Amino acid sequence: MFKKTFTRALLFIIGLAAGLAIFFPRDLHWQYMIARAERDYEGMSIKYNLSEAGWYKAGIDNMEILYRGHRYFLPLVRVRLGLSPLLQAVVDTGPEMLLSLERGNKISVLGEISLDRILPDQEVGGNLRVEAEAYFQTWDQPPTEGKITVRSLGMVSLDDALNIRDLEILAVLTGNRLEIQNLRALEPVEFVSSGHALLDWGNQDRSTYHVQGRFILAGESHPFEQQGRIVELLP
């Protein structure tokens, strides 16, 4: 009798779980994940439209992220959950960028992104190619190490008045120190530099940088040195 009752109860639970998996609104699954991202970052607000919603993949149109007084716009994001990588997202801004969350608490980024699409309220334009990876002790803590390479594809414009050609950045992160191994461009002035940034993860406004190098003007090389807060350099 007990065996028969137990078997029926087990079949009932399996049937209930299967029913929930089939009929539970899958969009709520992704809405919960996006709402959690908002809670994890104070002051962040996310607007979006779910064009596709499954248990393991989603299509998100017109994602608008408001954070720290800036608006970021992502026309299309395609997300897929799995075992390896744990999460993969394709950010489509015209060119595409692939973001992967991998085992071992690693994030990798590879691809291109359009600045004028993701920063519609800023007077910036041009495309960047990014290759980056970062490692974390835990996902809710800042990265402990990483590496990033950024190259401009053609001209990058700032404030409709400054055009930068052949911009290249190579930096390596250890703890809160970002070692800038190479920072260079050919226009409007040819320069090459290196230095470091000290990142304050708790208050980004206190993050600082210090670079030194040389620029070429009228065929002559001139040394320079500059330091300050990173927030003063951001659009």
C-alpha positions in Angstrom: 0.0 0.0 0.0 2.7 2.4 1.0 4.7 1.6 -2.2 1.6 2.2 -4.4 0.9 5.5 -2.7 4.5 6.6 -2.9 4.6 5.8 -6.7 1.4 7.8 -7.3 2.7 10.7 -5.3 6.0 10.6 -7.3 4.1 10.5 -10.6 2.0 13.4 -9.5 5.1 15.5 -8.6 6.7 14.7 -12.0 3.5 15.6 -13.8 3.2 18.8 -11.9 6.8 19.8 -12.7 6.4 18.9 -16.4 3.2 21.0 -16.5 4.9 24.0 -14.9 7.8 23.7 -17.3 5.5 23.6 -20.3 2.9 26.2 -19.3 4.9 28.6 -17.0 5.3 31.9 -18.9 8.9 31.9 -20.0 9.0 35.6 -20.4 8.7 35.8 -16.6 12.0 33.8 -16.3 13.9 36.5 -18.3 12.1 39.4 -16.6 13.3 38.1 -13.3 16.9 37.9 -14.5 16.8 41.5 -15.8 15.1 42.7 -12.6 17.8 41.1 -10.6 20.5 42.9 -12.6 18.7 46.2 -11.8 18.8 45.3 -8.1 22.5 44.4 -8.2 23.5 47.8 -9.6 22.1 50.7 -7.6 20.6 53.4 -9.8 20.3 51.2 -12.9 17.1 51.1 -14.9 16.5 48.8 -17.8 13.8 49.1 -20.5 13.4 46.4 -23.1 11.2 44.4 -25.3 11.3 40.6 -25.3 10.9 39.4 -28.9 11.7 35.8 -28.1 11.5 33.9 -24.8 12.4 30.3 -24.2 13.9 28.5 -21.2 17.4 28.6 -22.7 17.4 31.5 -25.1 15.9 35.0 -25.5 15.8 37.8 -28.0 15.8 41.3 -26.5 15.0 44.3 -28.7 15.6 48.0 -28.0 17.3 47.5 -24.7 17.8 50.9 -23.0 20.0 51.1 -19.9 20.0 54.2 -17.7 23.0 54.2 -15.3 24.8 57.0 -13.5 23.2 59.7 -15.7 24.1 58.1 -19.0 21.8 56.2 -21.5 23.1 53.2 -23.4 21.0 51.7 -26.2 21.4 48.1 -27.5 19.2 47.5 -30.6 19.3 43.7 -30.4 20.7 41.3 -27.8 20.4 37.5 -28.3 21.0 35.5 -25.2 21.6 31.7 -24.8 22.1 29.7 -21.6 24.1 26.5 -21.6 26.8 24.4 -19.9 29.9 25.7 -21.8 29.7 28.6 -21.8 27.2 29.2 -19.1 25.8 32.2 -20.9 26.4 33.6 -24.3 25.1 37.0 -25.6 25.4 38.5 -29.0 25.1 42.3 -28.9 24.0 43.5 -32.4 24.6 47.3 -33.0 25.2 46.8 -36.7 28.5 45.1 -36.1 28.3 42.3 -33.6 30.0 41.6 -30.3 30.0 38.2 -28.5 30.0 38.1 -24.7 30.5 34.8 -22.9 30.3 33.8 -19.2 32.5 30.8 -18.8 33.3 28.2 -16.1 36.0 29.3 -13.7 34.3 32.7 -13.2 35.5 34.1 -16.5 34.0 36.7 -18.8 35.3 37.1 -22.4 34.3 39.7 -25.0 35.1 39.6 -28.7 33.8 41.6 -31.6 32.9 45.0 -32.8 30.5 47.7 -31.5 29.1 50.9 -32.9 29.6 53.9 -30.5 26.9 56.1 -32.1 24.3 53.4 -31.7 25.0 52.5 -28.0 25.5 56.1 -27.0 22.8 58.0 -28.8 22.8 61.0 -26.5 26.5 61.6 -26.8 28.3 63.2 -29.6 30.5 60.2 -30.4 30.8 58.0 -33.5 32.7 55.2 -35.0 33.3 51.5 -34.5 35.6 49.8 -32.1 36.9 46.2 -32.1 37.3 44.8 -28.6 39.0 41.7 -27.3 38.8 41.2 -23.5 38.7 38.7 -20.7 38.3 39.0 -17.0 38.4 36.6 -14.0 36.4 36.9 -10.8 36.7 35.3 -7.3 32.9 35.4 -7.2 30.4 36.9 -9.7 29.2 39.5 -7.1 32.8 40.9 -6.7 34.9 43.0 -9.0 37.3 41.2 -11.3 40.7 40.2 -9.9 42.6 40.1 -13.2 42.0 40.5 -16.9 43.2 41.9 -20.2 41.7 44.2 -22.8 42.6 45.3 -26.3 40.6 48.0 -28.1 41.2 49.2 -31.7 39.3 51.7 -33.7 38.0 50.8 -37.1 38.5 54.0 -39.1 37.8 57.3 -37.4 36.3 57.7 -33.9 34.7 61.1 -33.4 34.2 62.9 -30.1 32.0 66.0 -29.6 31.8 66.4 -33.4 35.0 68.3 -33.3 37.8 65.7 -32.6 38.5 62.8 -34.9 40.9 60.1 -33.7 42.4 57.7 -36.2 44.0 54.3 -35.5 43.4 54.4 -31.8 44.8 51.4 -30.0 44.7 50.5 -26.3 46.2 47.4 -24.6 45.8 47.1 -20.8 46.2 44.4 -18.2 44.3 44.3 -14.9 45.7 43.0 -11.6 43.6 43.7 -8.6 42.5 47.3 -8.8 45.5 48.4 -10.9 45.1 48.6 -14.7 48.5 48.6 -16.3 48.2 50.6 -19.6 50.9 48.9 -21.7 50.1 50.7 -24.9 47.9 53.7 -25.8 48.5 55.3 -29.2 46.8 57.0 -32.2 47.9 58.6 -35.5 45.4 61.5 -35.6 44.7 64.3 -34.8 48.2 64.2 -33.3 50.4 61.1 -33.5 51.3 59.9 -30.0 52.3 56.8 -28.1 52.1 56.4 -24.3 51.8 54.0 -21.4 50.9 54.3 -17.7 48.4 52.9 -15.2 44.9 53.5 -13.7 43.9 52.9 -10.1 40.3 51.7 -10.0 38.0 52.4 -7.1 35.3 49.7 -7.5 33.2 51.2 -4.8 33.2 54.7 -6.2 34.1 55.1 -9.8 34.4 58.8 -9.5 37.6 58.3 -7.4 39.3 56.1 -10.0 42.5 57.9 -11.3 44.9 57.5 -14.2 48.6 58.5 -14.9 50.1 58.3 -18.4 53.3 59.5 -20.0 54.7 59.3 -23.5 55.5 61.4 -26.5 53.7 63.0 -29.4 55.0 64.0 -32.9 54.4 67.5 -34.0 55.9 69.0 -37.2 58.3 66.0 -37.3 59.6 66.6 -33.8 59.0 64.3 -30.8 57.8 65.9 -27.6 57.4 64.2 -24.2 54.2 64.6 -22.2 52.7 63.4 -18.9 49.1 63.6 -17.8 47.1 62.5 -14.8 43.6 62.9 -13.3 40.3 61.2 -12.7 39.0 58.8 -15.3 35.5 60.2 -15.0 36.8 63.4 -16.5 37.7 61.6 -19.7 34.4 59.8 -20.3 31.7 61.2 -22.6 
